[in-house]
Structures are given as structure tokens and as C-alpha cells.
Amino acid sequence: MSPLVFFRYLILPLALFIGWLAGSFWNFLTPFLCFVIHPVLCLFLPLKNEHQAAKLRPGKIFFYRLIPLLFVPVLLFSSVFFLLWSKELTLIEFAGSAISLGIINGVLGFTLAHEFVHRHTIPEKTAAWLLLLQNNYPHYGIEHVKGHHVYACTPDDPHAAAMNESFYHFLPRSVKFTAVNAWRIEVERLKRRGKRIISFQNRVAQHILIHLLLYCLLFAVGNWHLLLFYLIQSAVAIVLLHMADYLQHYGLQRKEIDNQKYERISAFHAWGNTHAKAGFNLFQLDKHADHHLHPSHRYETLLDHAESPELPAAYSSMMLIALVPGLWFKKMNKLIPSALL
């Protein structure tokens, strides 16, 4: 697989600007592409199984590292451009642009931020922080690395849905405890270092202060238009993030061995998605099991695991199905491995 293939995701910000140029309902072009065109295309595209690592030459490795970073200025420019332009939009254009930008920042922004929060270079750590900041969710990086990857698929994990838990119940629980757990993790970190909890060294407190300043700046520059636009697009992105979480771990709970001690996480504890390779293989997001087994591995080295349970359709289709709990339970409950029940 050539690293250049990932440039095809630029179709999403391109659709955003096409909608802006055409005006009116064309501003809904992005959700139409993601949740109508893409699910239909995946019905006709062949599946491809890739259980072996790609052969990575030094030149390829460089581009695999570079290309995700090149998306960051595109996403940041798109956000700033539409924030500043939001005052000039009609109600339909305002709603369409905010939803479309939120989808792009959810699909691309959070996917890339998820990759970057596991890295240790200054450009990647900075990129992660900027992408999470524009999505109004910087504390996610703390909880994901020090929380989710520690207690994934246990009752303590806000990012893993239990069997027969609807998305509508999962979403508020996940949002709430992502914040609660991030604060707890940060408090424990500061206590270990002998630092004051309420101080500027508290990263969650930093995030709260930065966002309050950002809200004030947006309101000062554009009154309520900019602030409302920012909050709507970030809400859409956050919903998509947690919808992806819902798909990736639904019903795959680790068994308790002893008092709050659980079996080791395995490939059984994340849903695979071969369908992703029939359409947009979103920076290997479908290979989530291998990501949990090897969190330090970069996206281009992740593998499929044949033992992972398989989602019956592409992510875009499964997100739509998740909105109908009865249909979701009917399709998914029978696919959960009996060893995990």
C-alpha cells in the first residue's frame, strides 16, 4: 500500500469548500458523501484481507510519518476559515457547514489525534494537542492513553459499551466519564510528584482555562455566531468519536479473574472491519485490536487479526445502524464470541 493513498481523504475538506461555494443545501455535501454515498459504495466494492505487514522501505516510512502531519494545517485552516465566515452564512448554510466541519474533524481530526497522542516527537505531540483543542476535547488524550488502554473493556472503561447498551445510553456515560477519569488520572499524577492539584501544572485545569479564553475570544470576534458554530462542530465531532468507540468494543468485555483483576486484553476484545479496506481505510482505524495489543506501533504497521470478531458492514453503515438500537442488537449480539458471554 502506497502512503500516497491516504491523500484521498482530502475529498472531505474539498467537499466542505464545494458546499461553501455552491451555497444553500450544498453545504450538506459532506454528510451525504459519508453516510449515503460511502455506505452504498461499500455494498459493491470487493473485500480485501491483509493479515501481513506491509514491507516498509525507509522512503516509505518517511512519507507514512509526514502525510498525517500534512493533514493538520488543512484541518486547522478549514476550522478557522469557516469560523470566521460563519457570520455571513444563512441558517441552512450555517447548519450544513457546522455539521460538515464537525464530521471532518471527527472522522479525520480525532482519528489523527488518536494516532498522535501515542507518539513522543514534538511535532506529533503538538499536532495531537491542536486537533483535540479544535474539537473542544483535549482531556481525551489523557484519558485515552492512561485510562482506556489500561482498563479497556472493563466496567471502568467509558469507551467500551456493554452488551444491550444502546448508543443513546452509552454516549452521555462515555462523555461524562472521559472527563471524570481524565481529572482523576491527572490528580493521581500530581500527587505522585508531590505537586498541588489546583495549579497550572494540572493539564485538565490548563485545558479548562484555555477553552474559557477561546470562548471569550470567539465571542469578542464574532459575537454568538462564532461561539455557536465552534460548539456545534465540536459536538458533532465528539459524537462521531464516541460512536467509533461504540463500534470498536461493543459487548466485548474482559472477564474478571479476581477482585477487579481482569484477563489480558486480546484480539477478541475489539471488532475488526474488513469492509474498511473496500472503501476508505481510515489510517488503519479498522485494525483496532492490534492497536490495543501494540499501542506504540504506528498506524502503517498495524495488522488484522483473524480471531477478532468482524463487524458486518463498513463503519459508516454501522454508525447508521447504531442509531436504531433494536436493529443494532439484532445484528450484533449474535456475532459476539460465545467465549466472551
Beta strands, then each sheet from edge to edge (+ up, - down):
strand 1: 256-258
strand 2: 261-262
sheet 1: 1+ 2-
end
